Amino acid sequence: MSIEALQHQPPSTVKPAISFLDLKAQFASIRDELTKRVLEVLESQRFILGPEVEAFEREIAAWNSSRAAVACASGSDALLLGLMALGICPGDEVITTPFTFVATVGSIVRLGAKPVFVDIEPETFNLDPQKVEQAITSRTRAIIPVHLFGCPANLDPILAVAKGNVIPIIEDAAQAIGSRYRGKPVGNWGAVGCFSFFPGKNLGCAGDGGLITVNDEAIADRLRILRTHGSRRRYSYELVGMNSRLDALQAAILRVKLPYLDSWTQARCDNAERYRALFLEYGLQGHVRLPQVPEYAYHVFNQFTIRTLSRDALRAHLSSCRIPTEVYYPAPLHLEQAFAYLGHRPGDYPASERACSEVLSLPVYPELPPEHQVAVVRTIAEFYGR
Ligand SMILES: Cc1ncc(COP(=O)(O)O)c(C=O)c1O
C-alpha cells in the first residue's frame, strides 16, 4: 500500500499493538529450518567449537569479504579479545566515544587501560574525526570507532590519523553488521572488527554470541588461542586467555539466518525510507531531526533514531498511546558512576551530552508493518499539533 493510501486510512482502522522489536515474527518465518538444524546439533552432541562453528566462521568471513572470522561468546568479549590480541596493557590509553554501549569502554577498563574520550559528530552520533588527533598521546595504543545504530563512522580521516601515529583501529561494529563505508564492509578497516549476535542485533542468535573479523592471519591465530584459555594444544598454555567460545547451537542458528540477512537489512532500509516520507508528509521537519546517512555510508538501521528537544514529553505521549520507543543512551559514559574515577564533568563532551537528552529510537525491525509506522508518525504529528 502506498504511503498516501496508508496515511489516509481513518484512524479508527489502525489499532495496532505495536512492538519495538518483534523477534517472534522472524522466528515464525524460519521456524522449520531452525528447529531442524538445532536438532542436528543436539543429535551430534558436539557443543563447543567444532565443525558447526568453523563452517559459520568461514561463511560469515566470506559474506563480509574478510580473510578470517573468529567467533566468541559475545560482542563484549569480541572487544576484549581484540584488545588482548593487540597487546593492550595496564596504563595504555585507548581512544573512543562516550556515546556508546557500556561494553565499548568496559572492555578497555577491564584490561587496566585508560579510556580517552573523544566527542561525537552530532549528525551521525559517531566519533568526530576532527577531534581524534588532539586526544593522542605517547601512551595511545588503540582507537575504537563505534558504528553506532548501524551507520559507519567516518573512517578515512580516523585511519589517516591512526596511520600517521602507528596506532591500530578496533572497529566496534556490534550494531552494524552488513554496513559499508565507501562500499567496503565494516570490520575490514582496522586491525579487528567486533560484532555482536545479541538477539536484538540485525543478525541475532538465541542468547549471547559475538565475532571478530580479521584480515591478518597472525592476529587471527592469536585470537583463536586467546578465546580458548590461551591454549593451542590441550593443557599447554602459550598465553593467558579466557573461555569465550561460540556454542555450536548458536553457530547452527546463525548459519540458518545468515542467508536472510541481506533481505532483512533491505527491509530495515525500506522502513527507514518509509519513515522519512511519512515525516515529510506530516510536515514534521521543523520538530524532529531524522537520522542522517552520509555519502560514504551504507546504514543498516539497527536503530532508527530521531532527535527532538521535546524528547521526554514526546516519549511519554507515545507511551500513553501504547507506542514503545527506546532511549539509546540516556547518559554519556563519561558521566556514569562506573567511570567517575576518570574525573570528567558535565560539559566535557557536549555533543554526546546533548544527544543523550534528545535521542529517541523508533521501531524499525524488518517485519514492522507499514501501518504501524503510519500510526507512529501520526501520533508524533498529533503531539506537535500537525
Ligand atoms: C556498540 C556496542 N558495543 C558492544 C556491544 C556488546 O555486545 P554484546 O551485548 O554481544 O556483549 C553492544 C551490544 O549492545 C553494542 O551495542
The ligand as an SDF file (V2000), in Angstrom:
LIG
                    3D

 16 16  0  0  0  0  0  0  0  0999 V2000
   28.1080   -0.6140   20.4240 C   0  0  0  0  0  0  0  0  0  0  0  0
   28.1150   -1.9310   21.1560 C   0  0  0  0  0  0  0  0  0  0  0  0
   29.2890   -2.4650   21.5100 N   0  0  0  0  0  0  0  0  0  0  0  0
   29.3480   -3.6380   22.1600 C   0  0  0  0  0  0  0  0  0  0  0  0
   28.2150   -4.3360   22.4780 C   0  0  0  0  0  0  0  0  0  0  0  0
   28.3230   -5.6030   23.2550 C   0  0  0  0  0  0  0  0  0  0  0  0
   27.7590   -6.7060   22.6170 O   0  0  0  0  0  0  0  0  0  0  0  0
   27.1760   -7.9140   23.4770 P   0  0  0  0  0  0  0  0  0  0  0  0
   25.8750   -7.4820   24.0540 O   0  0  0  0  0  0  0  0  0  0  0  0
   27.0010   -9.0180   22.4630 O   0  0  0  0  0  0  0  0  0  0  0  0
   28.1500   -8.2640   24.5020 O   0  0  0  0  0  0  0  0  0  0  0  0
   26.9650   -3.8270   22.1120 C   0  0  0  0  0  0  0  0  0  0  0  0
   25.7360   -4.5490   22.4540 C   0  0  0  0  0  0  0  0  0  0  0  0
   24.6830   -3.9790   22.6060 O   0  0  0  0  0  0  0  0  0  0  0  0
   26.9100   -2.5890   21.4420 C   0  0  0  0  0  0  0  0  0  0  0  0
   25.7520   -2.0570   21.0840 O   0  0  0  0  0  0  0  0  0  0  0  0
  1  2  1  0
  2  3  1  0
  2 15  2  0
  3  4  2  0
  4  5  1  0
  5  6  1  0
  5 12  2  0
  6  7  1  0
  7  8  1  0
  8  9  2  0
  8 10  1  0
  8 11  1  0
 12 13  1  0
 12 15  1  0
 13 14  2  0
 15 16  1  0
M  END
$$$$
